[in-house]
């Protein structure tokens, strides 16, 4: 089967986030099972515009913003490959595929972006949310099948954009439990934030935790437009020696940080699931978060991590985790056990089944897997 994937960022984009992690987990399996995958995505500095390796083809057009109009225009001109089925990643902006793509389609939503638009851009954000997300979904996508990563996203997609609940399937993302494993912790208590540096991630609330717990160091791994403001805030608070910015990190550094942290933390106001939370769990590191969106499901409160009620509760939970060795070790063990039950192969197989349901006339599966899968995705997830 030939699968076309439309996504604003691929797995190597500096701001890939959970979307890129999810993609690699699925694509690796589909390639290994003999399917053909074409990806159209936005480019970034230094990225090749075209790559092909075996059954995987990648086109990078413009930026993660301009790739949308460029692809729509090419689609209207019939200059986009015609696949058996298309997987459209809607990351706050739709690709308007009902207007130009004739092949069967399945849309993927990790989380609804309307409130994120508003919180970051105010009145302009309300206009952007309506034009780029709400109106297209309500007017063009009501009869399209959807995949979401949590029950929370399913409820929000149905409530905010009028997508019928029976058209939405929930598929929990998997996690790489071979690449991410428990390791040696840092000698002194440490907390880690892993993700994009955006205003809605509310990392300033995590700085409050650092200020109120003596001896706690804080590692921040990720890039984003909120980075300069965060660095200025760290300096203003006099936390320069305790807060360490790592920028965008490769897999080896990510593994080391996740293994070494005593606790992972996110104060995000919106998450569809949070791959970083599950990578931390696979690494034997519990996560503390506010119970928003999919974090209610990716973290089992009191078993694989904790949900905080407010800022004071957040501080109290982190303090308890870093001072109670028995509690921390028990939660870490249970987090790892839960992560091991969420495999990428199971998720890839489930989504492939949904793609087949949307494209029943697509060619049958190959009779046997290839001797080796294409290596274009690489190991840097």
N, C-alpha and C positions, 0 to 999 in steps of 0.2 A: 504494500500500500504506500502511496505517495502522500505524505503529510506536509502541508504548508503551515508554518508558524509565523505569525505576525506579532512582534514584540518590540517595545521601544528601546529595550536594553538587553544585550546578550550577556552570557555568563562571564565575559572578560571585561565588561564595562566597569569603569572605576566606581560607578554608583549603582551597581547591579542590584544590590539588596536581595530580598528573598526570591524575587522573580527569577533571577538568574540561577539561583540554587535549585529551585523547583524544576526549571527547564532542563538542567543537566541530568537530574535524577531520572527524568522521563526519557529524554532523547537518547541517553546512553543505552537504556534498555531497548528502545525501539530499533536503534541501529543494530544492536547485537542480535535482535530477533529477525533481522533481514529487511526491515522497512527502509524506505527512502524519506529523508527529511530535508526540506528547504526552509531556510530561515530568512525573513526580511526584517531588518532591525536598524536602529540608528547607529551612526558611527561615533568615534571619539578619537582624539589626537593619537596618531600612530597606528590606528587600526587599518588593516587592508580593506578595500572596498569589496573585494570578492575572495572567497576561499572555497575550495572543494577538496574533499578527502573521501574517497569511496562513495558511499550513499548519502553523505552530508554535504549540503551546499549552503553557503552563507552569503547574503547580499547585505552590505551596509550602505545606507543611503542617507546623506545629510546628517543631522544631529538627532538626538532622541526626541526633539520636538518637530523638526522639519521633515522627519521621515514619514509622518502621518499624511500631510498634503501631497508629498511627492509620490507616495504609494497609491493614494486614492486617484491621483491624476494618471499614473501609469496603469492602474486598474481600469479606469474608464476608457483608456486607449487600448485595452487588451494587451498590455505589455507586462503582465504579471503571470508567472507560471500557473497553469491550470492543474491543480492537484486532485487527488481523490477526495480529500477532506481538508478543511482548514481549521486550525486551532488559533483563535484570535485572543491575544492577551489584552484585556482592557484595564489599563493602569491609570485610570482617571480621564483618559481620552479614548474615544472609540475610533475604529478604523472605517466606519460607515460601510462595512462590507455588504449589507443588504442592497446597497445601491449599485455595486459594480462586480461583485464576485458571484459567479453562477454555481460554483461547486458547493456541496454541503458544508455547513459551518457549525462550530461549537465555540462559544465564548467562555473565557476564563476571567473571573474577577477575584482578586485576592482581598481587597477591601474597598468599600465605597469611599470615594474621595471628596464628597460634597462638603463635609464639615472641615476637612483639611484645607480645601480651597478657601473657605470663608475665614478660618482662623489665621491663615497666612497672608491673605490678600484683602480681607474686609469686603467692602461693597463690590470691588472689582472681582473678588473671588466668587461672589454669588453669581455674577454674570458669567464668569468662566465656567463655573460648575454647571450652570444651566445649559450653556452652549455646547460644552465639550462632553458632558456626561449625561445629565438628566434628560434633556430633550431628545437626543438621539436614542437613548435606551427606551424611552417611553414611546417614541414614534416609530422606530425602525426595528427594535429588537424584541418586541413583546412575544413573538412567535418563534424565537430562537432558543435552542437548548443552551443551558449555562452550567458551568462547573465552578464551585467555590471551595475554599479551603477550610471552612468552619461553618457550624450551624449559625453562629452569630452573623457572619457575612451573608448567609442565605436569608435570614430574617431582615437584615438591613436592606439588601438588594430588592427584596419583595416590597418592603414598606416604603422605601425612599423612591424607587423607580418603577414600581408597578409591575415587576416581572412576576408572572404566576409562580407560586411556590412549587407546583408540580413540574415545572420546567427546569428546576434548579437541583443539581446533584452535588452532594458534599463528598469530597475526597480529601482526607487528611494527607498532607505532604509527608513524605518519608524523610529519613535522615541517614547519613553515611556513618554507620556504626563501626565500620572498618577503619576509615580515616580518622574518625574522632573517637578517641578512647581515653579513659582516665590516665592521669600521669601525676608527676610530683607537684605538690602545691608550693607556692612561695613560702619563704620562711616566716614572713609577717603577714597579717591579714590584708587581703587585697580584694577589690571589687572591680568588675569589668563591665563596660558597655560596649557592645558590638553592633554596629549598624550605621546607617546614614546619619549625618549630622544635619538634622532639620529642626525647625522651631517646634513642630508638633511632637517631637520626641521628648521635649521638656527635660533635657539633660541638666538644666539648672537645679531641678529638684534633687538630682543625685548629688550635686555639689553640696546641698544642704546636709545630706547624709554624711559626707566626708567631713564637713565642718563639725558635726556633732558626735563623731566617733573617733576618739583619739587613736592614733596609730594606724588608721585605715588608709591605704593607698588606693588610687583610682586610675585604672587604665581605660582610655577611650580609643577604640579602634574603628576607623571609618572616615570617609570624606563627606563633604556636603557644604552647602552655601551658608549654613549657620556656624561653621567652624570658627571664623574670625571673631564673631561675637562671643563664642564660648571661651576662646583663648583670652579675650579681654576680661571676661568675667572671672576666670580663674586667677588672673593677675590681680584684679581689683580686690578679690577676697583673700589674697595672700596665700593661695594654695599651690603655687607653682611647683614647689618641691614634692607635693603629694599627688598631683594629677599629671598624668603622662599621656600626651597625644601621640598616637602611632600612625595616623593617617590610614590610607588604604593599605591593607596588609595581604601578603600572599598566604597560601594555605599553611605552610610550615609555621609562620608566625602566628596565624590564627589558632592553630592547634596548641601551640605553646602557651598562648595567652589563656585559652579556654581551660587547659589542663591546670595551669598554675593558679587561676583565680579561686578564692575561697567562696565567692558568691558572684553570680551575674545579676545584672539589674537593668530594668528599663522602666521609665516613667511615661512611656508613650501614651498619647491620647487616642491613638487609633492603630490597631493592628488586625490584619485579617487572620494571622496565625502566629508568625514570628519564627522563622527558621533559626535565628540566632539562639532562641530559647531551647530548641530541640538539639542544636549542636552543642550547647552547653550541657544539656542533660546527657547526651551521649558521652561527653567528656567527664561525667561525674561531678558536674558543677550545678547546684540548684540556682534557680532564678527567682528573684523577687520582682513583682510588677503590680500595677493597678489592674483590677479585673475589667479590662475594656476589650471589646471585640473578641477576637479569637484567642486572646490570652486566657480567657476563662476556660478554654479547652486545651490549649497547648501546655498549660500548667495545671496540674491537679493539686489544688490548694491543700497544704499540709502533708502532701505525699511526695510530689516531685519538685516542689517549690512552694512559694507563698504568695497570696494575694493581699495587698495592703489596703486598708480602708482609707487612709489619708496619709499626709506627710509624716506625722508623728508615729503612726503605726509602721510606716515604711522604715523609719530609723530604728524603731524598737525591734523589728524583725531582723534587719541586717545585723544589729548589735547582738541579738541572740544567736544568730548563725555563726558569727565569728568568735563567740566566746564559749559556745556549747559544742565541744568536739563530737560528742555522741550524737546529738541531733543532726549536726552538719553531715557526718558520715552516713547516717541512716538515710537522710533525704537524698544525698548524693547517690547512694546505692540504688534507691528506688527510682530515681530519675533515669539512671542508666538502664535499668531493667525495662522501664516503660519505653524508652527510645528504641531499644532492641526489638520491640514488638511492631514498630512502624517502619517497614522496609520500603525502599524506593521501588523495588520490583513489583510489589503488590499494588502500589499506587499507579505505576506505569501501566500495569495490566488492566486495572480498573478504568483508567482514562482511555486506553486503547479500545476497550469494550464500548465505551460511550461514543467514541469516534466511529466505530463500526456500526453502531445503532443509527448514527446520523447519516452514514454512507453505506447502506446495505449492499450496494452494487460494486463496492470496491473489490479489487482482486483478493483472493484468498491468501492467508498467511503462507510464507515460504515453508517448504517441507522440513527444512533443517536450518539451524543458525549458521552464520558464516564462521570460518575458522578464527578470524580475529575481527574485532569491531574497529571502525575508523577512529583515528586518534586526534581529530581536529579539536575536540572539546578540551583535550589536555587534562592535566590534573589540578589546575588552578581554578577551583570552584568558588 
